[in-house]
Structures are given as C-alpha cells and as structure tokens.
Amino acid sequence: MSKPALASAFDIPDAFTIQSVRQENYRIKTFVFDRSLPCKPGQFIMLWIPGVNERPLSVYRSHPLSVSVASVGQFSEKLFHLKHGDRVGIRGPYGNAFELKGKNILLVGGGYGLVPLSFLVTEARKKRVRCTVVIGARKAADVILENEFKKLGCRVFVCTNDGSAGKKGLVTQIANELLSGERFSAVYGCGPEKMEAALVHVARAHRVPVYVSVERSMKCGFGICGACVIGDRLVCAHGTIFTGEELKSNPDFGKQYLDWSGKRKRY
Ligand SMILES: Cc1cc2nc3c(=O)[nH]c(=O)nc-3n(C[C@H](O)[C@H](O)[C@H](O)COP(=O)(O)OP(=O)(O)OC[C@H]3O[C@@H](n4cnc5c(N)ncnc54)[C@H](O)[C@@H]3O)c2cc1C
C-alpha cells in the first residue's frame, strides 16, 4: 500500500549505497542500490544528492531498489557521475500503484516511461497475465528494455519517430491497431503527457479501461508544495496513476502544467 499523503511529511531521506550502475543506452543509466525498499509498480521515490538537489524517480525494481534515469539536466548529470559505493538519500515510496486488471493487458510507453511499466510486467507475469508492450522512442538509439520485455515473455512492438527501429510512427497508432484487432482487459501508459492524453482517447474509444502515470514537476512528493497540481488534483498525492475516466474531464491533462517557478505553461 502507498502511504497516506501527509503521513510522509516527516520522512527524512534514508541513506542508500549504489551497488552497481548499468548503461541502458547513450543517455539512460540504471542505478541498483545495496538494499530493498518495499514498493509497488507505479510508485516513485525522491532521490536526494547532497549539495545538488532532490528529484522524483519511478521505481524500476524494489528488490533491490533500482531506478533508471535519463541524463537531461543538472540533477541527472550529477547522478550520472555517481558510481559503486557512492551514497544518496532516498525518501518514499510515494504515490499510488498500478491496479492489475484482467489477464490480457496492453502497456504503452515512451522513453523512461517504460521503467515503471517494466516493474508492472514483472508482477503481471507472476500472475500469468498476457502482456503486450508498445515501446516508443525518437530513434533506434533511444529504444530501451526491448530484450528485457521479450525475456519476460511479452509480445513487443517498437516504433520510432524516424523509422530507424521498428515501425515509423507513434505508439498510439500501434495501440489503436492492436485494440481494433483484439480484446484487452486494460491499457497502461507512461510517457510524455501529450502521448498519454492521446492514449487515453484511443483506449476510451475502444471502451477499454486505461491507467496512465502522470509526470509533473514536484518538490515534496507528498501533497504539500502544490507544484504538481493538475486540475483539482495533485499528481503526487492523488496519483501519479489516474484512470482515463478521472482524466477525461481534467482541464490541465495534456494541456498545461506549472514549471519549476510555478509559472503556468502550455504543452
Ligand atoms: C513521478 C515522477 C517520476 C519520474 N521518474 C523518472 C524516471 O524514472 N527517470 C527519469 O530519468 N526521470 C524521471 N522523472 C523526471 C525527474 O524527476 C527529473 O525531472 C529529471 O531527472 C530531470 O531533472 P534534471 O534536473 O536533470 O533536469 P532539469 O534541469 O529539470 O531539466 C533540464 C532540461 O531538460 C529538459 N527535460 C527535463 N526532463 C526531460 C526529459 N524527460 N526529456 C527531455 N528533456 C527533459 C527540461 O525541460 C530542461 O530544459 C520523474 C518525474 C516524476 C514527477
């Protein structure tokens, strides 16, 4: 169970030591820590690098705890310099978890959005759930976790913006084709919010329950700072996983968000 939001207000970071680092592609690394943290698929932790900053990261695995991070800015670049034996602070886990529904699920992810979906697949496969995964990336070099999903026994489809791997096009086009030809019990998505909004639209058109993990800037992770507001919800405390039904009438979803300074920005 995820913790009730405000019960976490007094959490202080716990020290975790990096056990190993694996390069997933030219800009994504997986950090495996020295011990476990009981988490469910879809939950996130707050990772603190002393003297740098603290950021939310999806849990990739909980035994031992691991996260996969893309190098895009100041925090992630500093994290990329850390190695075996270095220590960081970790709070959490926070947020709700994916609810497994039925025996034939479709998972659709872009970039490091595949990370929480991979955790969900490990749990689903233990329950003999059939998993079909659509991996989206800008180009071949950005595709991650394809072999891992295959090893877990998933049917895998890859698509890239430039056609350099798999089919050329958008994950939502493949999702739409799959949903047209087969009855899925649920759809799960994680990736850029525009992609998630399109996925919610497609899944609802096929009348299949859909769950997406929404990502917003957040500072506290447990419902205090308000940075991750989306309509009348807070992503950290009410999500990060929302159903298509919850999101269909949310005025912010796929449209606008608050940046780090609290300024409203349009996608
Ligand atoms: C619930 C949650 C889960 C998350 N899980 C993960 C995860 O599993 N792995 C992960 O790598 N990150 C994850 N993030 C994002 C992470 O918290 C940071 O935002 C990210 O690491 C960038 O921080 P930064 O300081 O390095 O870059 P910033 O200084 O915040 O950004 C630097 C520049 O990069 C751009 N940028 C920021 N993020 C991205 C991006 N994803 N792709 C392209 N450009 C970007 C910014 O617009 C800015 O121009 C998650 C965020 C949330 C809210």
The ligand as a MOL file (V3000), in Angstrom:
LIG
                    3D

  0  0  0     0  0            999 V3000
M  V30 BEGIN CTAB
M  V30 COUNTS 53 58 0 0 0
M  V30 BEGIN ATOM
M  V30 1 C 6.6640 10.8450 -10.6260 0
M  V30 2 C 7.9060 11.1100 -11.4590 0
M  V30 3 C 8.6650 10.0340 -11.8660 0
M  V30 4 C 9.8220 10.2590 -12.6170 0
M  V30 5 N 10.5590 9.1870 -12.9990 0
M  V30 6 C 11.6810 9.3630 -13.7060 0
M  V30 7 C 12.4740 8.2360 -14.0910 0
M  V30 8 O 12.1550 7.0850 -13.8000 0
M  V30 9 N 13.6040 8.5020 -14.8010 0
M  V30 10 C 13.9800 9.7810 -15.1550 0
M  V30 11 O 15.0060 9.9310 -15.8100 0
M  V30 12 N 13.2630 10.8500 -14.7870 0
M  V30 13 C 12.1320 10.6740 -14.0770 0
M  V30 14 N 11.3920 11.7680 -13.6880 0
M  V30 15 C 11.9030 13.1150 -14.0320 0
M  V30 16 C 12.9420 13.5490 -12.9880 0
M  V30 17 O 12.3000 13.8000 -11.7560 0
M  V30 18 C 13.6700 14.8510 -13.3750 0
M  V30 19 O 12.7490 15.7930 -13.7950 0
M  V30 20 C 14.6640 14.6030 -14.4860 0
M  V30 21 O 15.6710 13.7430 -13.9730 0
M  V30 22 C 15.3030 15.9170 -14.9740 0
M  V30 23 O 15.9070 16.5820 -13.8980 0
M  V30 24 P 17.2270 17.4850 -14.1670 0
M  V30 25 O 17.4400 18.3950 -13.0160 0
M  V30 26 O 18.3550 16.6020 -14.5620 0
M  V30 27 O 16.8480 18.3230 -15.4150 0
M  V30 28 P 16.1360 19.7680 -15.4140 0
M  V30 29 O 17.1290 20.8040 -15.0240 0
M  V30 30 O 14.8700 19.6770 -14.6580 0
M  V30 31 O 15.8600 19.8840 -16.9540 0
M  V30 32 C 16.9120 20.2840 -17.8240 0
M  V30 33 C 16.3510 20.4360 -19.2110 0
M  V30 34 O 15.9050 19.1700 -19.7040 0
M  V30 35 C 14.5320 19.2390 -20.0160 0
M  V30 36 N 13.9930 17.9760 -19.5870 0
M  V30 37 C 13.5950 17.6700 -18.3240 0
M  V30 38 N 13.1630 16.4110 -18.2910 0
M  V30 39 C 13.2780 15.9340 -19.5510 0
M  V30 40 C 13.0070 14.7180 -20.1810 0
M  V30 41 N 12.4850 13.7210 -19.5030 0
M  V30 42 N 13.2860 14.5510 -21.5020 0
M  V30 43 C 13.7990 15.5530 -22.2190 0
M  V30 44 N 14.0850 16.7540 -21.6950 0
M  V30 45 C 13.8220 16.9340 -20.3920 0
M  V30 46 C 13.9670 20.4020 -19.2490 0
M  V30 47 O 12.8460 20.9590 -19.9250 0
M  V30 48 C 15.1510 21.3510 -19.2480 0
M  V30 49 O 15.2060 22.0840 -20.4350 0
M  V30 50 C 10.2150 11.5790 -12.9560 0
M  V30 51 C 9.4260 12.6590 -12.5520 0
M  V30 52 C 8.2740 12.4260 -11.8300 0
M  V30 53 C 7.4250 13.5860 -11.4060 0
M  V30 END ATOM
M  V30 BEGIN BOND
M  V30 1 1 1 2
M  V30 2 1 2 3
M  V30 3 2 2 52
M  V30 4 2 3 4
M  V30 5 1 4 5
M  V30 6 1 4 50
M  V30 7 2 5 6
M  V30 8 1 6 7
M  V30 9 1 6 13
M  V30 10 2 7 8
M  V30 11 1 7 9
M  V30 12 1 9 10
M  V30 13 2 10 11
M  V30 14 1 10 12
M  V30 15 2 12 13
M  V30 16 1 13 14
M  V30 17 1 14 15
M  V30 18 1 14 50
M  V30 19 1 15 16
M  V30 20 1 16 17
M  V30 21 1 16 18
M  V30 22 1 18 19
M  V30 23 1 18 20
M  V30 24 1 20 21
M  V30 25 1 20 22
M  V30 26 1 22 23
M  V30 27 1 23 24
M  V30 28 2 24 25
M  V30 29 1 24 26
M  V30 30 1 24 27
M  V30 31 1 27 28
M  V30 32 2 28 29
M  V30 33 1 28 30
M  V30 34 1 28 31
M  V30 35 1 31 32
M  V30 36 1 32 33
M  V30 37 1 33 34
M  V30 38 1 33 48
M  V30 39 1 34 35
M  V30 40 1 35 36
M  V30 41 1 35 46
M  V30 42 1 36 37
M  V30 43 1 36 45
M  V30 44 2 37 38
M  V30 45 1 38 39
M  V30 46 1 39 40
M  V30 47 2 39 45
M  V30 48 1 40 41
M  V30 49 2 40 42
M  V30 50 1 42 43
M  V30 51 2 43 44
M  V30 52 1 44 45
M  V30 53 1 46 47
M  V30 54 1 46 48
M  V30 55 1 48 49
M  V30 56 2 50 51
M  V30 57 1 51 52
M  V30 58 1 52 53
M  V30 END BOND
M  V30 END CTAB
M  END
